[in-house]
Amino acid sequence: MIFAVIGKDSGEGELRRRNRADHLAYVEGKQGLILYAGPLIEDGRMVGSLFLFDVPDRSALDAYMAGDPYFTPGIFGSVEIYETRKMVPEAEPGFLKAEAERARAQA
């Protein structure tokens, strides 16, 4: 299952900066679970993080977050979690065309 996790910093991001080295060390050993991760940037300043995880289920995501220093209480003022699925680029040729035909049939 793919999950998008959006963490928005609390305050000015001081806790993020203090925990960044530990977060990166933790992530280094868990890269196989992460499709994409990076900072959210606004006006040249980091204001949060975006993660795309590919994990077996929500409990596996929760286990990851329980160990990641960035998910220590107080670092993010808010965390949003959404299940998602990959659409583009196509995993198999013709996937988008078939999906469009299903959408037309359901409309």
Backbone hydrogen bonds, N-H to C=O, Kabsch-Sander energy under -0.5 kcal/mol:
donor,donor_aa,acceptor,acceptor_aa,energy
2,I,84,T,-0.8
3,F,53,F,-2.2
4,A,82,Y,-3.1
5,V,3,F,-0.5
5,V,51,F,-2.7
6,I,80,E,-2.6
7,G,5,V,-0.6
7,G,49,S,-2.6
8,K,6,I,-0.5
8,K,78,S,-2.5
9,D,47,V,-2.7
10,S,75,I,-2.3
13,G,10,S,-1.7
17,R,13,G,-2.2
18,R,14,E,-2.1
19,N,15,L,-1.6
20,R,16,R,-0.9
20,R,17,R,-0.5
23,H,19,N,-2.5
24,L,20,R,-2.9
25,A,21,A,-2.1
26,Y,22,D,-2.1
27,V,23,H,-2.7
28,E,24,L,-2.1
29,G,25,A,-0.8
29,G,26,Y,-0.8
30,K,27,V,-2.1
31,Q,28,E,-0.6
33,L,30,K,-2.3
34,I,31,Q,-1.3
35,L,33,L,-0.5
35,L,52,L,-3.1
36,Y,52,L,-1.4
38,G,50,L,-2.0
40,L,48,G,-2.4
41,I,39,P,-0.5
42,E,45,R,-2.7
45,R,42,E,-1.8
47,V,40,L,-3.1
48,G,40,L,-0.9
49,S,7,G,-2.7
50,L,38,G,-2.9
51,F,5,V,-2.5
52,L,36,Y,-3.1
53,F,3,F,-2.7
54,D,33,L,-2.8
55,V,1,M,-2.5
55,V,53,F,-0.6
61,L,57,D,-1.5
62,D,58,R,-2.7
63,A,59,S,-2.1
64,Y,60,A,-2.1
65,M,61,L,-2.7
66,A,62,D,-2.0
67,G,63,A,-0.9
67,G,64,Y,-1.2
68,D,64,Y,-1.3
71,F,68,D,-2.1
72,T,69,P,-1.6
74,G,76,F,-0.5
75,I,72,T,-1.9
77,G,8,K,-2.5
78,S,8,K,-1.4
80,E,6,I,-2.6
82,Y,4,A,-2.5
84,T,2,I,-2.9
95,F,92,E,-2.0
98,A,94,G,-2.4
99,E,95,F,-2.4
100,A,96,L,-2.5
101,E,97,K,-2.2
102,R,98,A,-2.2
103,A,99,E,-2.3
104,R,100,A,-2.4
105,A,101,E,-2.1
106,Q,102,R,-1.6
107,A,103,A,-1.1
